[in-house]
Amino acid sequence: MNNADKTLQPRGEGSRATTTETVRANELWRLIWQLAGIVGVAPGPLTLRELIWMVESRRREAWQHTSAVLATLANIHRDPKKKPRPFTTQEFHPMAEGKSPAKPPKADIQLLKRVFVERK
């Protein structure tokens, strides 16, 4: 039996794991193996938190390469008269340090009421 087939163990004596617990356990093991596959490691000695941190770092590192290529392409096609300052990798990196997430747009409460309450 591999780890993907394991289910949660029953908590009390003589009780059985519910279908919901079984589904959750299978989903959790699937997530663990998917994260381990992304970073190319065996998940055995690692916690879920450690796997998530590793995947985030892997994605950040991949974006560093991608943003360097995008900045290079943008600079090749940049008109120095219109944009004298060259593009930087930070401008293309969605996970760059110091970048704040986009703020949701503000809307008038009456407009929100019409859209979500009155369905107009």
Wavefront OBJ file of the C-alpha trace (Angstrom):
o trace
v 0.000 0.000 0.000
v 1.530 3.329 -1.002
v 1.028 6.630 0.801
v -1.527 7.844 -1.744
v -3.863 4.978 -0.739
v -3.673 5.608 3.006
v -6.707 7.004 4.785
v -7.183 8.637 8.149
v -7.235 6.196 10.993
v -10.415 5.973 13.091
v -10.248 7.944 16.326
v -12.201 5.777 18.692
v -12.120 2.046 19.333
v -14.342 0.170 16.920
v -15.183 3.299 14.903
v -14.540 3.635 11.215
v -13.216 6.559 9.233
v -16.076 8.357 7.549
v -16.200 8.813 3.812
v -15.450 12.506 4.309
v -12.314 11.702 6.323
v -11.205 9.239 3.649
v -11.694 11.805 0.888
v -9.832 14.463 2.870
v -6.946 12.088 3.549
v -6.700 11.121 -0.120
v -6.769 14.790 -1.140
v -4.077 15.602 1.411
v -1.790 12.809 0.230
v -2.355 13.884 -3.364
v -1.378 17.453 -2.462
v 1.731 16.241 -0.635
v 2.866 14.165 -3.599
v 2.113 16.972 -6.074
v 4.183 19.447 -4.059
v 7.019 16.936 -3.739
v 6.887 16.371 -7.497
v 7.186 20.082 -8.203
v 10.404 20.354 -6.196
v 11.643 16.880 -7.136
v 12.030 15.335 -3.681
v 10.594 12.405 -1.777
v 8.060 13.789 0.705
v 8.829 11.259 3.452
v 10.883 13.292 5.931
v 9.283 16.653 5.091
v 6.258 18.349 6.585
v 3.511 19.851 4.461
v 4.666 23.323 5.524
v 8.220 22.599 4.395
v 6.966 21.340 1.033
v 4.867 24.481 0.567
v 7.886 26.690 1.381
v 10.016 24.749 -1.097
v 7.410 25.102 -3.860
v 7.055 28.846 -3.210
v 10.828 29.257 -3.454
v 10.939 27.200 -6.630
v 8.240 29.347 -8.230
v 9.940 32.563 -7.122
v 13.224 31.366 -8.637
v 11.496 30.402 -11.892
v 9.940 33.868 -12.077
v 13.370 35.419 -11.663
v 14.441 33.725 -14.897
v 11.206 34.588 -16.680
v 11.291 38.230 -15.622
v 14.902 38.533 -16.809
v 13.901 37.272 -20.257
v 10.860 39.562 -20.364
v 12.914 42.609 -19.336
v 15.503 41.800 -21.988
v 12.858 41.500 -24.697
v 11.158 44.712 -23.578
v 14.480 46.563 -23.620
v 15.333 45.272 -27.085
v 12.076 46.738 -28.425
v 12.052 49.846 -26.210
v 12.113 53.259 -27.826
v 14.758 55.176 -25.809
v 13.132 58.478 -26.755
v 9.760 57.469 -25.287
v 11.161 55.511 -22.354
v 14.714 56.583 -21.529
v 14.951 54.387 -18.437
v 15.382 50.675 -19.227
v 12.939 48.087 -17.935
v 14.030 46.121 -14.877
v 13.294 42.537 -13.930
v 11.299 43.773 -10.925
v 8.733 45.299 -13.268
v 7.910 41.845 -14.669
v 8.270 39.752 -11.514
v 4.854 39.194 -9.864
v 6.457 37.850 -6.678
v 9.148 40.529 -6.345
v 10.036 41.740 -2.865
v 8.337 44.979 -1.994
v 5.494 44.566 -4.482
v 2.157 44.982 -2.808
v -0.850 43.054 -4.071
v -3.297 45.002 -6.199
v -5.927 46.803 -4.161
v -9.531 45.939 -4.947
v -11.369 48.757 -6.733
v -13.665 50.950 -4.673
v -17.317 51.181 -5.692
v -20.317 53.116 -4.527
v -22.469 51.121 -2.099
v -25.571 51.818 -4.197
v -23.908 50.261 -7.227
v -22.973 47.173 -5.208
v -26.527 46.926 -3.886
v -27.962 47.049 -7.432
v -25.572 44.378 -8.671
v -25.627 41.936 -5.771
v -28.966 42.492 -4.033
v -31.324 43.645 -6.761
v -29.518 41.632 -9.456
v -29.712 44.415 -12.063
l 1 2 3 4 5 6 7 8 9 10 11 12 13 14 15 16 17 18 19 20 21 22 23 24 25 26 27 28 29 30 31 32 33 34 35 36 37 38 39 40 41 42 43 44 45 46 47 48 49 50 51 52 53 54 55 56 57 58 59 60 61 62 63 64 65 66 67 68 69 70 71 72 73 74 75 76 77 78 79 80 81 82 83 84 85 86 87 88 89 90 91 92 93 94 95 96 97 98 99 100 101 102 103 104 105 106 107 108 109 110 111 112 113 114 115 116 117 118 119 120
